[in-house]
Structures are given as C-alpha cells and as structure tokens.
Amino acid sequence: MNRVSTSFAPKGESTIAIAAGPVSQSREVNPGPGRARRLRLLVEGDAMVFVELTGPGGSASPLHSMPLLPGSVSIVTAAGSHLAAVTAGGSAMLYVTPGEGA
C-alpha cells in the first residue's frame, strides 16, 4: 500500500489567537460549513497549555485536557467547532490554524 503524505495547508481566512491563562477560554476555531479536517496548534510562551476540542460553551482543565508543551507545534484532527485552552499557572498564547494535511 502506498501512502502519500501531504504538508499542512491552511484553510480559511486566518489564524485564531487564544490568550491562555488560569481561567479556561473558548473560541470558535473551525466554523462550518466546509470545516477543516485538521488544526495546527502553536504554543508561544513559558506555560504548558491544556486544550479541549469542544462545542460552544466547552472548557479545558489541567486535570483532564490534552497538554501542549511551551514552544510546541501540534496538528490534531478537528473534532468540534470550538477549542478551549487553559494553563495550570502563568500564561501563553495559543495560535490555532484550521487546515488540511499532516
């Protein structure tokens, strides 16, 4: 079986910035119709960010959400229209870019 790997390609109008701190913040990052299949997550700052892919009104928790290391870049499958972000302490900027590919 041949597999073709494609680079990540942004889709939509812009990257969404979320100021992550000790209180969970939720933003619409993948509006429909024609939602992107992937989200590129870039953490800028010194704090670990915990994220949760949710619907409207969702939240993230340092105890139960996916951790992202400071300075990291991750590509995840888009499972929901919103993304919630929180830190256990301190602050960081989380940049979310909807797109396609890996």
Steps between C-alpha positions, in 0.01 A plus 500: 500500500637840406442789734524858387595752766381854446629809671268704715316764297302776674131524415276796566574860566734515796675359801313545828693616808388389847653658811525198730513557874372339821136557393380289206443696176292359214496626140339390177793377292339286231169646379283309253401424235810357338688454826869419488607146590812603696606772743859619538569609861802715583581593862694821559607570857641323804186326629363158408158537334220246542249483214162344440322478163139584585178657390372841611542559874759225550796533735847356556655370823862434600377171649318356199599683178781438251828669606712699255858586594631857476636569152333193352317461169236227469257402228179338624184371340230764521222356716269789573453861409658649813825461689541574871840575653626545856832497689574362846679829574653779302393594151570415136365582156347214305477548123246278323504461122231290329621304198557171322787252494747382760 
